[in-house]
Amino acid sequence: MSTSKMAAGCERVDSSHSMDKSITLPPNEIFRNLENAKRFAIDIGGSLTKLAYYSTVQHKVAKVRSFDHTAKETEGDPLYEISMQEEVSARLHFIKFENAYIETCLDFIKDHLVNTDTKVIKATGGGAHKFKDLIEKKLKLRVDKEDEMTCLIKGCNFVLRNITHEAFVYVKHADSEFRFQNTHPDIFPYLLINIGSGVSIFKVESEDTFERVGGSSIGGGTFWGLGALLTKTKRFDELLQLASKGQHTNVDMLVKDIYGGSYGSLGLTGDLIASSFGKSATPDKEFSKEDMAKSLLHMISNDIGQLACLYARLHNLTRVYFGGFFIRGHPVTMHTITYSINFFTKGEVQALFLRHEGYLGTIGAFLKGAEEDNPNQYSWGENYAGSSGLMSTSPDLNPMQRARSGTFDMLEMDRLERQLVNLPLLQDPSSYIPDTVDLSEDALAREYWLYCFEEALDGVVKRAVASQPDLPEAAERAEKFRHKYQHKLQTLRHQPFAYGSLTVRSLLDTREHCLNEFNFPDPYSKIKQGENDMALKYFQKAVKSLEELSWEQRQFALVRGLLAGNVFDWGAKAVSDVLESDPEFGFEHAKLQLEDRPWLVDAYDQWLERLKGPPHKCALFFVDNSGIDIILGVFPFVRELLCRGTEVVLASNSSPALNDVTNSELQILTERIAAMDLVIQSAVKEDRLTLVQSGSSSPCLDLSRLDKVLAGVVRERHVDLVIIEGMGRAIHTNYYAILSCESLKMAVIKNSWLADRLGGKLFSVVFKYEVPPGHKTTTLDHVPVTPS
């Protein structure tokens, strides 16, 4: 798209940014679900408008329901039925655009606002008063003004709690300039530096406890005003563009200009600025606009950085977040502030920036209007299918980008069904990072995985269409999905930091979001159903063959069975190709694919020794795939733990992802297995075997965002063993996770490139048994006798 066009398909028609009234803004691209909008908030600044609204979204979900098995079954009867049902969920929409477009946007909203019964629009920002009459006239809603600073802090608290990788550290010249922070379990206290026309500094101690502790009149307005006087450039983004090309040392006087080098006794390096604009007094010398803009940006950013340091030290705070119109994700600004804070605090205080700092005020205003709905009682998640990403800061990648600040920018968040919290057994929740590799920092890995996901796209589209054979429009929706996801992959190739740290998990989650966007909630539902039905027929035979083994032989057979079951993963192309071409490929075939011991990562001997000791009190098992994996791999292993006297909690996905077993499917499978096996049956009856939703809808696992109910069960049952199974959960994520109890992490590597990188080969085995530092396990001299 040319730089004269908006991302949404809207064209500028002249340099004064007036808009052609005939332009129609496509609702599917910008004001999505507007017909179901329930509540509005608006934040109008000097040049940008940020609009928020809450809507209900109708989408399809796949439901499973057990058949009545009391009647005599016939061969081939499925275990359960699958139905597609309509469900309504809540979504937050945030849209950012230039004030020049406000009248056309309000007209569009008015024309499409049909179902709302709201009478009020919450408003904040300096422009809320200026546009009050216009808003009330266009939307027929009463403008209710909210305090700007209260809204700002409410919004900041909200994004820090709910958006993974919201905050980042900026590191100039690093492989990835953005270093994203994981969601912190306790966000308070922190210092918020809001840089608008001036600077306001807030100490935030809790959701509702904050105070303005300082400020400065030298802020974004100063840069804009002085910049306009010095360069005759009237637009803020054009000033930033000039600054990115300038050389401040032509204007600024450095330490070496005064002393001829460094000033060692004071710890001052030669290239440190001694006097901003110090050289500009030189007679008969002209200075370029670029150099003056760069010097001015340095001067103001350094001043703000030093103020931030002083207030952080004064209030004993180490986390400082920066927001406001001045930052704009501009690299020179972020680098200068970061450098200043690092210099004055010797690295003890961290400068943190926010991906969605432009939305803080409008989010806060929305929350003020939605307090009766208790939005803070829910967890929310960014919807990657409907959100614009963080744009590139490199002028080389997109030289006109900063001049196109009118581009419509969007953030969408879905309300999650359950409140998500940390796993209580994380050794240090604040330092936990779920992902093993950050693809935004690893160019080779990034290129491979982006290629891998692109190559798999045809198969996903085919599977999506096949999952809805009775819906003729499925093929059209699947093509729309393809286009949307392909566009996301292309964006991430050029801007890997667009949605935070780029990882295999985020690529998988983005694909799931895009599938759901086009009503493909469970493309693998029929495959899972068939595999579950088939595997159940072999369960009793598998258990019988295990009982015939000696104790030591059985322990190894159980682990080998778990690993073989984990081979059946439709998310791995090497496996899905085999399963597509050879429907007869089964459990015994999978066992033959496994590498012989010693495995790539092999702690089996330590695990066997541990089993000779007393039983664990309770094991938490994060399960993986449907079919052979859960039925012939996991359940026999769980059965053995139960026989040892260990209680077991099985945690499965709340919603579908690939061919992973969901909680609703697992309930049905457990019921059927209990009918066949007395050990499982009695464990269910006596509440020694518990099924709990993980709160996840991903093939990977983030232990910092788990269902609150699961966390409660973990505490109540005194879980002392965590088992994580599968390539997504135990290798792409949690490979380095440190827990405060014993853990097993096991997976089969079903990707040749990844196997090669880890020093193995296809179907190499990872079997990690980990004991936390200082934790003692007891082993006995005798082998316990376990019931058959």
RACORVEN-V826620 format. One record per helix or strand of 2 or more residues. SS is the DSSP state (H for helix, E for strand). FROM is the first residue (numbers start at 0). TO is the last residue. Records with the same first field share a line. If there is no record, write none. Layout:
# RACORVEN-V826620
SS = FROM-TO  FROM-TO
This chain:
# RACORVEN-V826620
H = 33-35  98-111  126-129  131-138  147-161  219-230  235-244  247-249  254-258  263-265  288-313  330-344  356-368  370-372  374-376  400-403  428-430  442-454  456-465  473-493  503-516  524-535  538-546  550-564  572-580  586-592  603-610  627-643  662-675  677-684  707-715  726-731  751-756
E = 36-43  47-65  79-97  119-123  141-144  166-169  177-179  189-194  198-203  209-215  252-253  272-274  318-322  349-353  379-381  408-414  419-420  600-601  617-621  646-652  688-692  705-706  720-724  741-747  764-769
